[in-house]
Amino acid sequence: MRVTIFGATGLLGRALLHEWKGDEITALGSKNADICDTRQVAAAVVAARPDWIVLAAAYTNVDGCESKRELCMQVNCRGAVKVAEAARQQGARLLFLSSDYVFDGSKTAPYETGDARAPRSVYGESKAQAEEQIMGILPEACIARTSWLFGVGGRSFPEAILKRAATESQIDVVNDQRGSPTYAVDLARAIIELCRAEARGIIHVTNRGDCTWFEFAREILSQAGMATEVRPTTSDKFVRGAERPKYSVLSPRSLQAFGIQMPSWQDAIGRYLQERKLAGAGS
């Protein structure tokens, strides 16, 4: 199988390259192919002749998207549409990475794939619009929604918490937003399985279980053996550019339908810390 990955230099892209074995991979970063440039996208897809395209490229600064709406929509929506059009012209399958932020967070039970999109942020809106337009272009596309992505080698919540804990005795973390942390390595492995299973439609892909950011931080420091105190607080004490869903847990039913079981987020933290140590990030 020939696979082209857009966004290969990002957190997820690097995990995909490390985990994907036995297939022919074409790895593209923004310097190789700008997804906002129709000609570059088309040329890259024609040259690689992929069976599958994994679109992991995105503008992911959620707060920055609020002040840079045009850039956000250009990359996350119109850029994604250009890749979908190139996939259709080449006869390739497409897996598009989307987000829990397409939901408004008003539920108190896990979101199912068919629940209505109601984003509260520009970032969420860009992903929601991309989903709808991609499915119009490629009805057989696979939309993989994930949440609270973390991993080694890039910006992520655990990295920020560990760095703060190294110099602070107390950390305040919000305890009124609930979701499912997702380790890039586990997400990459699930994506590989989905492509090989010829998956289509919307699928929710997160590590098993859910928590608040406070509970996430506390578990990170506990497993890291750090004594920094983590104190719960509320979102109104940490006003940010973009509104986050209060509840964005994604139901695993769509993923389980393919026989894919994700490890727990607590288990993922342990492996993340080990990978981080091996990479020298913790020294």
C-alpha positions, 0 to 999 in steps of 0.5 A: 500500500502506498501512503502519503502523509501531509503534516509529517513533521508535526507531533502526529506526523512524526509518530505515524512515520515511526509506527508505520511499517511495511508500506510505502510512505511519502512524508510531506511537511509544509516545505514539501507541499503547502496544502494551501497551494492547489498546484503543490498539493496536486503535484505531490499526490500525482507524484506519489500515486497513493492508495491512502492520504493521511491529512494531519497538517493543520493550524493547531494554535486554538487561541491563535485561531481566534485572532487569525481566523482567515489563516485558520480557515485557509489551512484547516478548511480550504487547505483540507478541501484542496487535499480532498479534491486531489485525492478524488482526482487521483482515486486515493482514499483520504483520512482526515484528522478532526477534533472534539472541538467540533462539539459545544460541550453541552452533553454529559455523556460521550459524544457519538459520531452522529451528534450535531456539530456546534463548535464554540471556537474558530478552530472548531468551526474550521474543522467542522466545515472541513468535515462537511465539505470533505464528505461532500467531495469524498463520501468514502473519506474517513474522518478521525476525530481525536482530542487532547493530543500529546506526545514527545517532540512538540508542544503538549499539555504534559510537557508544559506541566512537567516544565512548570513542576520543575520550578514551581511548588504549586500549580493551579489547573482547571477542573471543569473541562473534561475530555480524553487525553490521546497519546500520539503513538496510540493515535498513529497506531489506530490510524494505521489500522483504520487505513488497512481496514479501508475505514470510512465515515466518522470515527472517534479515536482517543485513549480509553477513559476521561478526566479533567485537565486537573486530573490529567496533570495530577496523574502526570506528576504522580507517575513522574514522581514529582512532588509539586502540588496540583490544585483544582481551579475553574476556567474563569480564572484562566481566561483564554482566547478560544472557548473550550468545550466543558465536556468533549469526551468522544464515544469509542463505539465507532472505533470498537466496530473495527475491533480496535481497543485503545489503551487507557490514558493513564497507561499512555502517560507511563509510556509517554514519560518513558519515551520522553526520558529516552529522547532526553527531554526529561534531563 
